[in-house]
């Protein structure tokens, strides 16, 4: 089992940057593809970005391409989401998740992910 803990959320002005971190417990972090999702009240959970086990493959939602970057450090059991040029519509609770199935590549459907963190609030003021 994997436990995930997000950190780095907060309040930022539009145009600013934040970096989210997600620390994973256990020795098998490199066996999981990792993803970031977000959700706002009354809306469905939305895929943000994902990274393969080795970090060699990434994917990002169209809404964040060119602004958000996902990365991972398997030696530190941590996945990151660097968020630049933030917009008020990026305001949400951001969740990291672990997917044990794909050996290569990533998946974008939240239902495919096995473990979830508790979430980190990101608020972007206009």
N, C-alpha and C positions, 0 to 999 in steps of 0.2 A: 504494500500500500504506500501511496505517496501523499504527503501533506504539503500543501502549498500556502505560502504566506506572502501577500502582496504588500508593498510599501512604496512611498514616493508620491502618493496622491496629494492633492491640495487645491488651493485657489490661485489662479493665475489670470492675468489680463490677456485679452485677445492679442494674438501675435507672439505671445510668450512661449516658453518651452517647459516641459517637465519630463522627467525620466522615471518610469515605473520599473520596479524590480519585483521579481517573484522568486523567492527562495524555496527550494524543494528539499524535503527530508529524504533520507535513504541513500543507498549506494547505486541505484539503478537509474539515475536521472538521465543519463545518455541513452537509455533504452526507450525514451518517450519523445515523440514529437510534442511540441508545445504551442499553445495558442493563446491569443488575447481576444477577449470578447467584451462587449459593453452593453449596458442596459439602462434605459431611463424609465421612470414610472409610466405605466400605461402603454409601453412599447415592447415589442419582442426583443429578445436578446439578439445582438448583431455581431457578426464576425468582424474582427479588426485586422488581425495578422496572425501568421503561423510560421513556424520554423521546424525544419526536419531534425532528426536525431543528431546528425553531425553538424548541423548549421549550414549545410551546403545548399539547401533549398529553402526559399522563403516565399511567402505570398501575402499580399495585403489587399484589403478592400479598396475599391475604386475611390471611396470617399476620403481615404487617408494616404493614398499613394503620393509619393513625393514629399510627404510631411512627416510620416511616422516610419520608424525603422525598428524592426525586431532583431534581436541578437541573443546569443546565449554563451555562457561560459560553463562548460561541462565540468571543469575542475572546481568551480565554485558552486555547482548545482543551482545556477541562477539563470533566469531568462529576463531580458530587459525589453522595454518598449520606450524608445526615445520619441518624444512627441514635440514637434516643432510647428511653428506657425499655427498655434492653436486657435480655434474658432469657438464661439459660444455653442454651436451645435455639437461640439465634441464633449460637452458636459454630460457626464454619465458615471455610473459605477463600473469600473473596469475589473474584469476577472481574468486571471490566468487559469489555464487548464492543461492537463496532460493527457495525451493520446498514446496508448501503448501499441496500437496495431500497425501503423505503417512503418515498414522498414526503410522505405525511401519516400520522399515527398511529404506532403501534408494534406490534411483534410480541413474543410471549412465549416462543416455542420457541427454545431455544438453537441448534438445528440451522440456523436461518435466519440466524444471525449469522456475519459473515465474518472478523472479527479479534478476538483475545482477548489480554488482558493475562496476566501471569504469576501473578497472585493475591496477595491480602493476607490474612494470618491475623487473625481476630478471635476472641478468647477471652473469654467472659463467665463470671465466677466467681459461685457462689451464696453 
